[in-house]
Amino acid sequence: MSFLEKLTLYLRTKNRAGFIDNTHLQNEILMYMPRLHSFTFYISTDNTVDLFHDVPRQDNQRIVTNIRQQLMANIMHYTGDNKAVYHIFSLPFVFDHLEDIGNIFPDTIFSYVTYLLVQDIFAFNH
């Protein structure tokens, strides 16, 4: 995949060895794609509490960083039963599905989302 120039990726994983965060993205994926100029992605990792030592130490509401001039954001959602779901995605968000987010929404516009699954261990306040 070293000659890949454009990639669109929607990936949801469960019970892997750790969360896929911006460091993992840079060191384990992007460094093997030197010609990649356009990377649109949504990656969701569902793990147990035993792996929380690997949870990225960042603001859980919204992260904006730069990976090859690409803005991105994340959402950390604690689902109870010793589990969490970590979402990392490129901005603007261009996918139509967004699942397993809690009731704390980041300051991000999800213009293309047509399927949204919001669930939380705490009741919604309205």
C-alpha positions in Angstrom: 0.0 0.0 0.0 3.0 2.3 -0.2 1.7 3.7 -3.5 -1.7 4.6 -2.2 -2.5 8.3 -2.7 -6.2 8.5 -1.5 -7.9 6.4 1.2 -11.4 6.5 2.7 -11.7 4.2 5.7 -14.6 3.4 8.0 -13.6 0.8 10.6 -15.2 -0.4 13.9 -13.2 -2.9 16.0 -13.8 -4.8 19.2 -11.5 -6.3 21.8 -8.1 -5.5 20.2 -4.9 -5.1 22.1 -5.4 -1.3 22.5 -7.2 1.8 21.3 -6.4 3.2 17.9 -5.5 6.8 18.6 -3.6 9.5 16.7 -0.2 8.1 17.8 -1.2 4.6 16.5 -2.5 6.1 13.3 0.7 8.0 12.7 3.2 5.2 13.7 1.4 2.1 12.6 -0.6 3.1 9.5 0.4 6.5 7.9 4.2 5.9 8.1 3.7 3.0 5.7 1.9 5.1 3.2 4.3 7.8 2.2 2.4 8.9 -0.9 -0.9 9.2 0.8 -2.3 12.8 0.2 -5.9 12.3 1.1 -7.1 10.3 4.1 -10.7 10.4 5.2 -11.4 8.1 8.1 -13.6 7.0 11.0 -12.1 4.4 13.4 -14.0 3.2 16.5 -12.4 0.9 19.0 -14.4 -0.9 21.7 -12.3 -2.3 24.6 -12.6 -3.4 28.2 -11.4 -1.5 31.3 -8.3 -3.7 31.5 -7.0 -1.7 28.6 -7.7 1.7 30.0 -4.1 2.3 30.7 -3.8 2.6 26.9 -6.6 5.3 26.7 -5.2 8.4 25.1 -4.5 11.1 27.7 -6.3 13.8 25.9 -9.5 15.9 26.2 -12.3 13.5 25.8 -14.6 16.0 24.2 -12.7 17.1 21.1 -9.2 16.9 19.8 -8.0 18.8 16.9 -4.5 17.9 15.6 -2.7 17.8 12.4 -1.6 14.6 10.7 -0.3 15.5 7.3 -2.4 18.6 7.2 -5.5 16.7 8.2 -7.7 17.9 11.0 -9.2 15.2 13.2 -11.3 14.8 16.4 -12.1 12.1 18.9 -14.8 11.0 21.3 -14.3 8.8 24.3 -17.5 7.1 25.5 -17.6 5.0 28.7 -20.4 2.4 28.2 -20.4 0.8 31.7 -19.7 -2.9 32.4 -15.9 -2.0 32.3 -16.0 -1.0 28.7 -15.3 2.1 26.6 -15.5 3.1 23.0 -12.9 5.4 21.5 -13.8 7.1 18.2 -11.2 9.0 16.1 -12.2 10.6 12.8 -11.1 13.1 10.2 -12.8 16.5 9.9 -15.1 17.3 8.4 -17.0 14.1 9.3 -18.3 12.7 5.9 -19.8 9.4 6.9 -23.5 8.6 7.3 -23.3 6.3 10.3 -22.2 7.2 13.8 -22.8 4.7 16.6 -22.1 4.2 20.3 -21.5 7.7 21.3 -22.6 9.0 24.7 -24.8 12.0 25.5 -21.9 14.4 25.5 -21.5 15.6 22.0 -18.3 17.2 20.7 -18.3 20.7 19.1 -18.3 19.1 15.6 -20.9 19.3 12.9 -22.1 15.9 11.6 -23.8 17.1 8.4 -23.9 13.7 6.6 -25.0 11.5 9.5 -28.3 9.8 8.7 -28.0 7.0 11.3 -27.1 8.0 14.8 -27.0 5.6 17.8 -26.7 7.5 21.1 -26.6 5.5 24.4 -25.2 6.2 27.8 -25.1 4.7 31.3 -26.4 8.1 32.6 -29.8 9.4 31.9 -30.1 12.2 29.4 -30.9 15.7 30.8 -33.2 17.9 28.8 
